[in-house]
Every structure is written in structure tokens, then in C-alpha cells.
Amino acid sequence: MFEWKGVNVAPNPVLNIPVLRHIHLLASTHSLDDPGSVGSALCKFHLFCDIFSISEKDQLPASPALLHSFALWASTDPDPDDPAFPSDISWESVTTSTVSKYLSGIWAWHMAQGWPPPLSDVDFLSIRFSLRGLAKIQGDRRSKPPRPPITVAMLRALHSSLDLSNPFGACLWAACTCAFWGLMRWGEVTVSGRTAFSPTTHLARVNAHLLVDSFDKEYVRLDLPKAKTSGPGKSQSVFMPTGGDLCPAKALLNLERVVPASPLDPLFSWKDRFGAVRPLVRKAALSRVNEVLTSAGWGNAFGHSFRIGGASYLLGQGVSPEIVRIAGRWKSLAYELYIRSFKNILSKHFMNVMV
């Protein structure tokens, strides 16, 4: 926390004398009851800033409006039926008490860096007023069971039900396998509408690679041009193991054979009866998935069901939680350090989990 500095220079909280600065640092360090919770708060705050493209100079010191916005984002559990909530925004959805702890952590960060408290008593009252309203709105929704994960049995049902020689079936199957094994968000394998595809923000054919790691094992790498947990203008890679009848590499190769396309066409695309290449649209894709699942006696899946299901399956097979975190690209301070070498240990950690 003390080393995590912003681009703005804070005024010296004490006289510019080495021994006094040293005493101030010691005092600030030992005044924290739970340094770990401060680190967690800062991780969430910087994730919020990344999602909404908040410049670094505006993060420290943070304005009351920015922290009020952060509190609303962290506490919001979006209604999936409300079109006002964009599907490409990740939400924290924690309790209001956790949000209060986050704000306390950010307050401590400001103090440790020599900035005045970012929120006044009136600011805190305003934020609590908003959070109280959110708690009333979301009370019933948060009591519902969590969204169901896609299971291996469900994947097998999809595999046997979809016509993989049909352009749409081949496309949907490739998207399902990648979303499951790559722990991908549904919005990363689909687009919101027929004309919404852009190769600068969505996966294109050129972004898919079948490679060999340092253990001579094949793996799939998808290079996302834009991702929620990557910085502005930075790409992010998804790594997937290969093997078995639910193999994402087989699904992608089948898609390439059934639906030939140019390098800048959508990766997950199909051709209509006129031969036009069309991207996989989110609502239509999930509707077809749910047709299969409900006919087999399961309930409806949701966009995150594949990501949740893939993570649950890997954890159930004994894959390290840290490896699953990296594979799913969940944000942490060590993210950039881990991802550089992750492709070289993929097969070792995923060995014998393909079905």
C-alpha cells in the first residue's frame, strides 16, 4: 500500500527531514489494523478504474464522485432482464458492509500516501444513502440461488445434440468448448448483434492459434483484442488444453472446415443460406443452448454458466486454485508476472483432466 503510488505528488505530511519522514512511515504502517484488507480494497478499486477507463491521475487523490461511483459498482447486482445494464461490464456485487470496508481501505491508502481524507462525513452519508436503496432493491434477488454452472454432462448433451456439420452448430459448439475450457465470459465468444462485430474488440480468425508448449503438448491460445481485466489498448490471451471428445482444438478445427472465413472475420462465425459470414449473436446462441439443456431436463443456463462451470470442474479435478485464477484471468497484483510463463506449464497442470 505504501509503495502503490499514483502519478500525482502529495504534499509532505511532515517536515522534509529524513528521521521525521521515517517516523511518519513507521507510525502509518503500525496504525493499520488489517493491511491485507487494504490491499484487497485497492485491487477492487483499480479493477473498477480499469473497467471504466479512469485515468491514473484521477485515481489518487480520488474525488468523492469517483468513490461514490466505485461504491455503487461494487454493490450492484445487475438484473439480467434490465437492458440498462451493459453485458460487457463486470460487476463486483458484494454486500454493503464489504463496500464500507473497501472505502475504509481507500481512505487509509490516501492517508498513507500523504493525501487528505478523500471523503467527508457528508460524502459518507450520501454514499450510505445510495447503498441503502440498492440493498432494498436487491434484497430478494440476492437471496436467489447462484447461477448454475455448465457441467461436463451438459457439454456432452450439447455435443450430441448439435449438428457439427451445420455452420451454426459447428460455430456454437466451438464457442461452448472455448467458453468452458478457457473460462471465458459469454460476451467474449459472442457479440450483441449481427452488425456489432469489430476485429479490434472481438475475436477474429487470426486470433486463434494451435501451439506446442515446453512439454511437447498442444494447447490453444486465443488472443482477445480487448478484455475487461486488461489495460486500455492491451490484448489478453486465453489458454486451453487439448484432448478428449470435448476438445476445444477439435471444435475450432471443425469450425474452420465447415465455415471457411478470412483472417479478420469473426472467430465464432457461421454462414447463412446466402453464404454470408455472420457472427455468433449472444441471445440466439444462448437460446439454442437452453433448448438443448431444457429438453434434457436441466434448467436454463446463463452467460457466465460456462465460465463458472469450467472453473468448478477444474477445481474439482484438483487443479490448483491459483492456476484456475490465472486461467480465468481473474485480476490480481501478480497477474502480469504469472501470465508470461503460464503457457509453458499449461499441460502439466491440466494433464488428465480432458474428458
N, C-alpha and C positions, 0 to 999 in steps of 0.2 A: 504493500500500500504506500509506503514512504518513497519507494523508487518509481512508482507509477505516476509520472508527472505529465502534465499537459504541456501545450506549446506556449501558453501564457506564463509570464513570470510573476509570481506572487510577491507582495511586499514582505520584507523581512519582519517576522513576528517579534523578534528580539533584536538587540543591538548586534551589528555585524562584527562580533568578536568571537573567535573560534570556540573558546571554552563555553561561552553563553549559548552559542548555537548547538554545541554538543549536549549541554544540559537540557536544552529545549527538546532535542531529539529523544533523549532518554526519557524525559517526562512524558512526552507524547506517546512513545511506544508503550510505556507501562500504564498509561491511562485507559488503554483499551481492555474491555472485559473479555471480548471474543474476537481476536484478529481474523480468525477463519471466516466468520460471518461477514466481516467487512469485505474480504476477498470475493466471497460469493455475490455480495451486492454489486460490487464493481463489475464482475463478469456479466451479470444480467443487465446492468446499466449500459455497458459498452456494446452488448448484443443489440439492445434497443436502438442505440445510436447508429449501429451498422445497418439495421433494417430500415430505418427512416432517414439514412444518409445525413446524420447530424455531423457537421464539421468538427474537427478536433478542437479548434479554438473556442467552440461554443460548449464544449463538454466540461471544461474546468476554467473558470468557475461556471457552474450551471445556473441558469436562470430559474426562477420559480415556475415559469410556464413550461420549461423543459422537464423539470422534475414532476410537475403535476401530470404532464403527458406520459411520462415514464410510469407513474403510479397507475394511471388508467390502463395503459397497455399491459402492465404486469398482472393486473387484477381481472382483466376482461376474459370471459369465457364465451367466445362468439356463438351466436345462434346460427347453426349451419343453414337454416332456412331464410336468414336475413340477407338479402342481396347487398346491403350496405357494407358488409364485411368482405374485403377482397380475399380471394382464396390463396393468393400468393404471399400473404403476410403471416408470419409465425407469431403465435400468442403465448405468453408465459402462463397465464391462468392459475395464479397462486392465490392464496387466501389474503384477505385484507391485513391480517396480522403479519403475514410474511412481507407484504409490501411495506408496512411500517418499519420492519427490520431492515429492509433494503434502504429506505430513506435514512435511517439512522446510520447505516454504513457509509452512505454517500456524504452525509453530514460530517462523519469522522474523517473521511478522506479529505474533504475540504480543509478541515482544521489542521490535519497533519501536514498538508501542503502549504499552510500559511495563509489560506484564504478565510474570509469571514464566513459565518454560517450561511448556507445558501437559502434557507427558509426561515421566515419569521413565524411567530406564533399565529399570526393571521393566515399566512400561507398554509401552515399545517391544518388549520381549521377548514380552509377551503378544500384541501385535498381530502380530508376525512369526510367532509360533506358529500363529495362525489363518490367516494368509496362506499359510504353507507347506502347510497342509492343503487350502486352496482350490486352490492350484497343482497338487497331486496329483490332486484330483478333476476339475479342468477341463482337464488337460493334453491328453487325447485330443480333447475337444470343441473346443478352440481350434485344433487342427490341421486341423479340417474346413474346407472352402471356405466363404466368406461366403454368407449367404442370397441367393438370386438376385433380381435386380430384375425388376419388370414392365416389359416393353418396349412400344413402340408397336405392334409386330406382335401381341403378346399382347392388347393392348387391342382391336385390330381383330377378333381372333378372338372375344373376348367380345362385342363389338358385333354381330357376325354370328350368333352362337350364341344369344344371349339373346332371348327374345320380349319386345320392348319394349311390347307392348300388354297383356301379362300383368302383374298387380300386382307379383308378386315379381320378375319380370325387370326391370321398369321401376325398381323400388326398388334392386335390386342394381347395375344399370348406372349409376344416378345416384351411388351410393356409390363405385363404382370410378373414375369420372371425377373425382370430387371428391378422392378419396384420391390419385390420380396427379397431377393438375394443382395441387392445393392442398398437396401434400407432406404429407399428413395421416397420422396414425397410424391403424391399422385400428380401434383402440378408440375413435377419435373419430367414426367413421361407423357403428359397430355397438354393440350392448350385449351383456352377458354372458349374459343370459337373457330370456325372454319378459316377465317381470314386473320387470325391472331398470331400465326406463326411468324417468327423472325429468327434467322440464324445467328443473330447477335445476342439473343436472350434464351433461345431454346435449343435443345439437342438436334443436331443435323447428322446426316450420314457420316460426314467427315469426322465427327467427334467420337466415333466408336472404334475401338482397337482391340484386337485379339493378340496378346503378347505372352512372353515366357519370362518367368521370374528366375531368381538365382537358384531355385531348387528344381529347375527344368520343368516347372508346372505351368500350364497355360492359365491365363486369367484374362478377364475382360476389364477394360478401362473405358469409362465414358467421361469425356471432358465437358462438364457443364459450363457454357459460356457465362452464365450468371447464376449465383446461388445465394440463399439467404444468409449463410454464415461466412461468406467470403466478402472481402472488401470491395468497394466500388471499382468496377472495371477489371476485377480479377476473376479468373476461372477457378473451377474446383473440380476435382476428379473423384469419380465413383469407381471402386474396385470390387470385382465379383469373382468368386471361384467358378470352376467349371466341373462338369461331370454329372452323371446320372440322367434320368429321363426328364428332370425338371431344369435342365441346364440352360442358363441364360445365353451362353455362346451358341448352342444349337438353335435356340429360338431366334437369335439375331441372324444367324446364317440362313435359316429357313426364310426369314423375312426378306433378306437380301435376294434370295432366289425367287420367291413368289412376287415380290414387289420391287423390281429394279428401280432405282432412282438415282438422281445426280447427287454429288457430294453435299450440296447446300440444301437439298430437300430435307424435310423433317425425318429424323431417325425413325420415329414411330409413325409411319405413314402407310396409306393403302391407296388403291386406285379404284375409282368408281367405274360404272359401266361405260363411261365415255373415255376411259383411260387417263383421266386427270388425277394427279397425285394430291391426296388430301391428308392433312394432319389428323392425328387421333384426338378427337374432341372429348373433353373431360366428362361431360354429362352423359353422352352417348356410350362412352366406354364403360363407365361405372354402371350404367343401366343394364348393359349386356352382361357384365359380371354378376350383377344381382339377379338377373333372370336365371342364370345357372345355379347360383347358390340357393335361392329360394325354392327352386324346383327340386333341389336335393335335400330340402328340409332345414337349411340354415337360414338365419336372418340376413338382413341387408348388411353389406359391407360399406365402409366409408373410405374417403380418400386416404386417410392415414392408416387404414387397416393393414395394408401391405407392409408398410414401414414398421408398424408395431409387431406384426406377425413375424417378419424376418428377424427382428431383434429378439423377440421372445423365443423363437426356435433356436437361434444360435446360442443364447444364454442357457437354454435347456439342454443343449448338447455339450455344455461345459466350456464354450468359448469364453475367454477372459472378458469380463465387463469392460475393461479398458479397450480391448481390441474392438468390441462391438461399438463402443463410443466413437472410436476413430472411424470405423467403417461407416457408421451412420452420420459422421460429420457433425456430431454434437459439439458445440462451442466450448473451448477451454483455453486457458493461457498457454498450454503446451501444444496447441493444435498444429502450428506450423512446424514445430520440431518433429512431431511424430509422423506427419503425413509424408515427409520426404522419403523415409525408408519403409513406409508401410507396404508398398507394392512388393518388396523383396521378402517379406515374411508372411504374405497372404496365405500361401498354400500350407505353410507349417501350422498356422492356427486354425485354418478351415479344413484341414485334412480329415477325411472320413465323415464329413457332415453332409455331403451331397447325397441326395436320395434318388 
